[in-house]
Amino acid sequence: MARIEVIPEESWEGELGELYSQVVDRRYGRVDHVMSVHSLNPQSMAAHQGLYKSAMAGTATLPKVERELIALVVSLENGCHY
C-alpha cells in the first residue's frame, strides 16, 4: 500500500493555512485525501483546486448541473464520498 506523507490539517499555516477554507469538505469537516496529498506543496494544491473549479464551472455546451451529475456517477462507481 502506498503511503504519501502529508501535513496534518491542524498544522496548516501560512500559504497552506490560507487554502484550507477553499479545500475543506464542509459536509465532513476535513480535507479529502485527493487534496491533502498536496499539503507539502501548497502551490500544487492551489493549482489542483483551480483546475477543479474550472472543470466544474460549466460551459455553454455542458452546464454545471450536468458536470455535477457526471462527477456524482463517477464518484459512486469509484466508491468515493466526494
Secondary structure in CASP SS format (residue, H / E / C, confidence):
PFRMAT SS
TARGET T0000
AUTHOR 0000-0000-0000
METHOD secondary structure of the structure
MODEL  1
M C 1.00
A C 1.00
R C 1.00
I C 1.00
E C 1.00
V C 1.00
I C 1.00
P C 1.00
E H 1.00
E H 1.00
S H 1.00
W C 1.00
E C 1.00
G H 1.00
E H 1.00
L H 1.00
G H 1.00
E H 1.00
L H 1.00
Y H 1.00
S H 1.00
Q H 1.00
V H 1.00
V E 1.00
D E 1.00
R C 1.00
R C 1.00
Y C 1.00
G C 1.00
R E 1.00
V E 1.00
D C 1.00
H H 1.00
V H 1.00
M H 1.00
S H 1.00
V C 1.00
H C 1.00
S C 1.00
L C 1.00
N C 1.00
P H 1.00
Q H 1.00
S H 1.00
M H 1.00
A H 1.00
A H 1.00
H H 1.00
Q H 1.00
G H 1.00
L H 1.00
Y H 1.00
K H 1.00
S H 1.00
A H 1.00
M H 1.00
A C 1.00
G C 1.00
T C 1.00
A C 1.00
T C 1.00
L C 1.00
P C 1.00
K H 1.00
V H 1.00
E H 1.00
R H 1.00
E H 1.00
L H 1.00
I H 1.00
A H 1.00
L H 1.00
V H 1.00
V H 1.00
S H 1.00
L H 1.00
E H 1.00
N H 1.00
G C 1.00
C C 1.00
H C 1.00
Y C 1.00
END
